[in-house]
């Protein structure tokens, strides 16, 4: 009887005492280091950062939230991200974005 066994590393973020398990698709390896990809439309990240003010009935987005900008800055400072490397994740795709909807055309 053969068994498939795999070891997996899990990353966590602690923010104001709240623990959040970071999804695998938000960790990228570049230049021999692991980086946290911060998607402003990730539901669980929005919920973590917005805390009590999170309203699930609205379209969630952290683009203009000060706490999200602070988190990005902290990540950049801790990782020594320099100005030339701003586009480090330019090839990373935000998988949380909804795909564009096709318009249906009616025959005339």
N, C-alpha and C positions, 0 to 999 in steps of 0.2 A: 504494500500500500504506500504510494508516494504522496508526500505532503509538500505543498508549496508554502514556503515561509519567506516573509520579507520584513526587513526592518525599515521603519519610517521615522524621519525626524519631524517633529511638530514644533512650530514657532508660536509663541504667544506674545500678546501685547498687554501691558497693564496700564490703564489710564484711569486716574482718580479712584483706584481700588477695584475697578472692573477688569476682569480678565477676559480676553478675546482670543480665540484660536484663529490664527491667520490662515486663510485658505492657501493651498499649494500654488494656485495660479497667481498669487500676489507676491511670490518670492521668485526673484530672478537672480541668476548668477552672471555677473559681468566682472571682468578684470580680476578674476580669482576670488571675488567676494560675493556674499549674498546680500541682496538689496530688497527692500520692501517697496513694492509698487503701490502707490497710493491712488486708487481710483476714486474720484469724488462721487461716483454713482453707485458704489458698493453698498447694498442695503445694511449689512451687519456693521460696517464701518460707520455709516451714517448714524445708526442707532447708538453705537458706542460713544461717538463724539458728541452728538446732540443730547444724549441722556434724557432727562425728564421732558425736554422741549420737543422731543421727536414726535412727529405726527405722521403715522403710517398712511393716512388717507391722501396725503399730498405726494407729488413727485419728489422724491428725495434727491438732493444734490448738495454737495459740500463746497462747491466752487467758490462761493463768496462767504463762507463761514470762517471767522477769525481763528477758531480752534484748529481747523483743518490747515490753514496757512501756517500756524505755529508748529503743527506736527511736521509739515513738510520742511520747515526751516530747521527744526531739531534734527530731523533725519539727515539733512544736508550738512549740518555742522558736525554731527557725530561721525559722519562718513568722510569728512574732509572733501566734500564735493566742491570742485572749483568751477569757476565761470565757464571754462572751455568745455566742461563735461555736462553742461546743462541739458544737452540733448542725448544723454546717456541711454535713455529708454525710448528714444524716438521710434524705434522699431517695435516696441511693446504695444500690443493692441489691448484696448479696454474691452474686455470680454463681457462687461456688464452693460454695455450700451445696447439698447434695443436696435434691431436691424431696421433698415428703412422699409416702410410699407410700400408695396406696389399699388399703383392706382388701377382700378378696374375700368376698362373702357367699354362703353356700351355701343353696340352696332347702331348705325344711323340709317 
